[in-house]
Amino acid sequence: MTKEVFETKSWLPNHSTVIDLLLYNMKNSDFFVNFSFTITITTSKLTKTSHYNKKQQKIFDTIKYLKEEEGLGYRKISHRLKEMGMKSVRSNKELKYNYVFSIYKKGKIRENRINREFKDTISDFNFNLIGE
């Protein structure tokens, strides 16, 4: 008894994924692939992110450290800044507790605005196979 085996060759070979098919066709130059898509990127870092001068930034960083790391209240922070010899930028006066609160609150709002994260989106994704 004889067994005959015939080879069958399909025009498109069998692939487990679309990527395999695309890679096969690209390697064998059977098709060109035309991709098109839209990427939307939103960021808050396209403009100048620091509007504080060096002295203002130093005061804010000190207040933030004393508030968050050492856990001091605004009155104690005010006394500590007075001991350090720090004064207000514009009027060169003592930093009272209400002014310390304002600097901290507005600085945190500013930090959150600058450091916020946005989700990037890819839309209108399309690809076409173009035969030779």
Secondary structure, DSSP 8 states (H G I E B T S, - for coil): ----------SS---SSHHHHHHHHHHTTSEEEEEEEEEE---S-SS----S-HHHHHHHHHHHIIIIIS---HHHHHHHHHHHT-B-TTT--B--HHHHHHHHHHHHHHHHHHH-----EEEEEEEEEEE-
